Amino acid sequence: MQYWPLIIFGWPSAITGLTLQVAGVAWRNAGLSVSGAIISLGFCSYLLLSPPPFR
């Protein structure tokens, strides 16, 4: 079984991205916030494919 889609589109990327965004705001580092946004982009694009009531 391949685990890379689970890591890119699953909860690990969402949690890692959120952690980096919070750390970027706390330390006032724009690079951390941008990297957190890029990391969580896969999870957000996966949620975009959900049916309309759950978006």
C-alpha positions, 0 to 999 in steps of 0.5 A: 500500500502506498502511503504518500497520498495519505500523508499529502492529502490527509490529516498529517499535512493539515496538522503540520501546516497549522502548526507552522502557521501558528509558529509563524504568527507567534514568532512573527516569521512570514516564511513559516506562515507561508510554508505552513500554507503551502503544506496544508494546500493539499488537504484544502484542495482535497476538501474542495472536492467534497459535495456542497453541504460539507464544503 
